[in-house]
Amino acid sequence: MSDDNLKPLALVTGVGPGTGMAVVRRFAAGGYRVAMLARDEARLVSLENEIEGSLALPCDVTDVAALERAVMTAGMPKVVVHNAVGGAFGTFAEIDSVTLQRNFEVNTMALLNLARLTTPPMVEAGEGALIVTGNTSALRGKASFAGFAPTKAAQRILAESLARDLGPKGVHVAYLVIDAVIDVPWQRGRLPDASDDFFISPASIADEIFHLAHQPRDAWSFLSEVRPFHEPW
């Protein structure tokens, strides 16, 4: 058996060029094998070639059968990070109802299916963590977030139900609200005059996710928030 096979497994959805990739790097640095789920196969294969012990599993998390195959291929994780996100901007009159439904499938239904697939072995083992990345839309519905905020609010409430159910069984569920603009190229392009400290770095988010996944059992958080020091709230 190789040394990698002796390492615990982390499973991360939504491995894009920002938070997802940073989470993969953080858990790999923290001694984990990492199963990476996203639709972009080329990106995942590139990461698999770069990060020792990582596993590329191209997958649309809204496809229940594909998600189940990916989890079965990966093996049973000790930590799951649901970072896949469906988002859209627009008022209730502007959005396409199909878009809202799609975002609900990515943000909320995929979390339900992930939990069903991955947490029973955690319960059996008496340990494990399920961390969900959210944002301010999970707490408030602005006019232009009608195609997005309802699905993130539902995701947060589902995560709370999971936490209340699984916590007493030894499985830590936490929801991380990211109240910030994440420092990724497309946001830099949208906000060219913003200073560096306007953004939150993906690496800082990943550090907080790793921390949540490793909190001592006598001090578990459920709802956690991160934001730059100058962010109004």
Helices and strands as residue ranges (DSSP letters): H 3-6, E 9-13, H 19-29, E 33-38, H 41-50, E 54-58, H 64-74, E 79-82, H 97-104, I 105-109, H 110-125, E 129-135, G 136-138, H 149-166, G 167-169, E 172-178, E 181-182, H 185-190, G 196-198, E 199-200, H 202-213, E 223-226
